[in-house]
Amino acid sequence: DFGRKVGSKECKEGKIFIESQGICTMAGIGVEDGKAKLALDSCIKYLDTKYGMVLQQPAFTEYYIEYGEISSYPPGYKENAGIFCHNNPWVICGETVIGRGKRAFEAYTKFTPAYIEEESDIHKVEPYVYCQMIAGKDAKRHGEGKNSWLTGTAAWAFVAISQYILGIKPDFDGLKVDPCIPEDWEEFTVRRFFRGAAYEIVIKNPNHVSKGVKFVKVDGKEISSNILPVFADGKLHKVEVVME
């Protein structure tokens, strides 16, 4: 409405926002021409911190009428360059789209409670629950958690780790297996209930790759794709996946 750019290198503050980098790469936009990698590399360069990625940079130091509330918070808090845990998983999902499993898992561990218990003196919130926001690098107490429980982070973090990193994703035709993991992971097992049946999925990574499925066996028989069939029979089906 004001005719001014938002999230542009031409802006004085707020030159880059996390949402567009995450959502676009998660959707596969820019993979073929290298723009997805550029966007994710820019997240690392401008947004990443020890405790996760901040929402935008540089932080707003004055009130902008076209932004409204986002520019009214102190720098490093809430939407004004705080680490919004809700949208960090979108960037993680984007990293798996371009095959960077190690980077995806590293980003996941930065704000996930199980990995930051040793930071409790800084984090200060319950060590078993996600925060809506963690104070960003512009804040006086960088790394301090805010608004625990009040967030959609838990759901999005679960999607990021289970569907994009471990790669067990519901698909229209069945259960798709497409992991994107750190190269040093050798094997892991996932049990998944899906459309009336249970699947015990053992994923092996003998060649230490991040992404790529060589073959899939279901109940001892090799299938032609990485989409597991829908059984809906109430039984447990054993699945073996080998990456390459």
C-alpha positions in Angstrom: 0.0 0.0 0.0 2.9 2.3 0.7 4.7 1.4 -2.6 7.9 0.4 -0.8 9.7 -2.9 -1.0 9.6 -5.4 1.9 12.5 -7.8 2.6 14.8 -6.3 -0.1 18.5 -5.6 -0.1 17.4 -2.0 -0.8 15.7 -1.8 2.6 17.5 0.0 5.5 16.4 -2.8 7.9 14.6 -6.1 7.5 16.5 -7.0 4.3 15.9 -10.8 4.6 13.0 -12.8 6.2 13.1 -16.5 7.1 9.6 -17.3 5.9 10.1 -16.8 2.2 13.4 -18.7 2.2 11.9 -21.7 4.0 8.5 -22.0 2.3 9.9 -21.5 -1.2 12.7 -24.1 -0.8 10.4 -26.5 1.0 8.1 -26.3 -2.1 11.1 -27.1 -4.4 11.1 -23.6 -6.0 14.6 -22.7 -7.3 16.1 -26.2 -7.1 17.0 -26.5 -10.7 18.5 -23.0 -11.2 20.4 -22.9 -7.9 18.3 -20.2 -6.3 17.1 -22.7 -3.5 20.7 -23.3 -2.5 21.4 -19.5 -2.6 18.3 -18.9 -0.4 19.4 -21.5 2.2 23.0 -20.3 2.1 21.7 -16.8 2.8 19.8 -18.1 5.9 23.1 -19.5 7.2 25.0 -16.3 6.4 22.5 -13.7 7.8 20.0 -15.5 10.0 21.6 -18.5 11.7 22.8 -18.4 15.4 23.8 -20.9 18.0 20.2 -21.2 19.1 18.4 -21.2 15.7 17.6 -18.8 12.9 16.3 -15.4 13.6 13.1 -14.3 11.8 14.7 -11.3 9.9 17.8 -9.1 9.7 18.8 -6.5 10.3 16.5 -5.9 13.3 14.2 -2.9 13.2 15.4 -0.1 15.4 12.5 2.3 14.7 8.8 2.0 14.0 7.7 1.4 10.3 4.1 2.2 9.6 3.9 -0.3 6.8 5.2 -3.1 9.0 3.2 -2.2 12.1 3.6 -4.4 15.2 6.7 -6.3 14.0 8.8 -3.2 14.2 7.5 -2.2 17.6 9.3 -5.0 19.6 12.8 -4.5 20.9 15.5 -5.8 18.5 16.0 -9.6 19.0 12.5 -10.3 20.4 9.4 -11.7 18.9 9.0 -10.9 15.2 11.7 -8.3 15.3 14.6 -10.7 14.7 13.7 -13.1 17.5 14.3 -16.8 16.8 10.8 -17.8 15.9 10.9 -21.6 16.4 7.7 -22.1 14.4 9.3 -21.3 11.1 12.8 -22.8 11.6 11.4 -26.2 10.5 10.5 -24.8 7.1 14.2 -24.1 6.4 15.0 -27.5 7.7 12.6 -29.1 5.3 14.1 -26.9 2.5 17.6 -28.3 3.3 16.3 -31.8 2.7 14.9 -30.8 -0.7 18.4 -30.0 -1.9 19.9 -33.0 -0.2 21.8 -31.4 2.7 20.9 -33.9 5.5 23.7 -32.9 7.8 22.8 -29.3 7.7 19.1 -30.1 8.2 19.7 -32.1 11.3 22.1 -29.6 12.7 19.5 -26.9 12.4 16.9 -29.2 14.0 19.1 -29.7 17.1 19.6 -26.0 17.7 16.1 -25.3 19.1 14.8 -28.8 20.0 14.6 -29.2 23.8 16.3 -32.6 24.0 19.5 -31.2 22.6 19.7 -28.0 24.6 19.3 -29.2 28.2 22.9 -28.0 28.9 21.8 -24.5 28.0 19.1 -24.3 30.7 20.8 -21.5 32.6 20.4 -19.4 29.4 17.3 -21.0 28.0 15.4 -20.8 31.3 12.2 -22.5 30.2 11.0 -26.1 30.7 13.6 -28.4 29.2 10.9 -30.6 27.6 8.8 -28.2 25.6 9.3 -26.0 22.6 9.2 -22.2 22.9 7.3 -19.9 20.6 10.4 -17.7 20.5 14.0 -17.6 21.6 15.8 -14.3 22.1 17.8 -13.5 18.9 21.3 -12.3 18.5 20.3 -8.7 18.8 18.8 -9.2 22.2 20.6 -8.6 25.5 19.9 -12.2 26.6 20.5 -14.1 23.4 19.2 -17.7 23.8 16.6 -17.1 26.5 13.3 -18.9 25.8 10.0 -17.1 25.7 6.4 -18.2 25.6 6.8 -22.0 26.0 3.8 -24.1 25.1 2.2 -21.3 23.1 3.4 -22.4 19.7 2.9 -24.6 16.7 6.6 -25.5 16.7 6.1 -29.0 18.1 3.9 -30.0 15.2 6.2 -28.5 12.6 9.3 -29.9 14.2 7.7 -33.3 14.2 7.0 -33.0 10.5 10.5 -31.8 9.8 12.2 -34.7 11.6 9.8 -37.5 10.7 8.8 -36.7 7.1 11.7 -34.8 5.8 14.9 -36.0 7.6 13.8 -39.5 8.5 11.8 -39.3 5.3 8.6 -41.3 6.2 6.0 -39.2 4.4 2.3 -39.9 3.8 1.5 -39.9 0.0 -1.7 -40.2 -1.9 -0.7 -43.7 -3.2 1.0 -45.0 0.0 3.7 -44.3 2.5 6.7 -42.7 0.8 10.3 -43.4 2.1 12.8 -40.7 1.1 15.3 -40.0 3.9 17.7 -37.1 3.9 20.1 -37.7 6.8 23.7 -36.9 7.9 26.2 -39.0 6.0 27.6 -40.7 9.1 24.2 -42.2 10.1 24.5 -46.0 9.3 21.0 -47.3 10.2 17.8 -46.4 11.9 14.4 -47.9 12.4 11.0 -46.2 12.3 7.6 -47.7 13.2 4.7 -46.0 11.5 1.0 -46.7 11.6 -0.6 -45.8 8.3 -4.1 -46.4 6.9 -4.9 -49.4 9.1 -1.6 -51.2 9.1 1.8 -50.9 10.9 5.1 -50.6 9.1 8.5 -51.4 10.8 10.9 -49.6 8.5 14.7 -50.3 8.8 16.8 -47.9 6.8 20.4 -48.8 6.1 23.1 -46.4 4.8 26.1 -48.5 4.0 27.6 -46.0 1.5 27.2 -43.0 3.9 25.1 -40.8 1.7 22.6 -38.1 2.6 19.9 -38.9 0.2 18.9 -41.5 -2.4 17.1 -44.9 -2.2 18.7 -47.9 -3.9 16.0 -50.5 -3.2 13.0 -51.3 -1.0 11.8 -54.7 0.3 8.4 -55.2 1.9 7.9 -58.4 3.8 11.0 -59.8 2.0 9.9 -58.9 -1.5 11.5 -56.1 -3.5 9.1 -53.4 -4.8 9.7 -51.2 -7.8 9.4 -47.8 -6.0 9.9 -46.1 -2.7 6.2 -45.8 -2.0 5.0 -48.6 0.3 1.7 -50.1 -0.6 -1.5 -49.6 1.4 -2.4 -52.9 3.2 -5.1 -51.7 5.6 -5.1 -55.2 7.1 -4.3 -54.4 10.8 -1.0 -56.4 10.5 2.7 -55.4 11.0 4.7 -55.3 7.8 8.5 -55.3 7.8 10.3 -53.0 5.4 14.0 -52.8 4.5 15.4 -49.8 2.7 18.9 -49.4 1.5 20.2 -46.0 0.5 22.8 -45.2 -2.2 
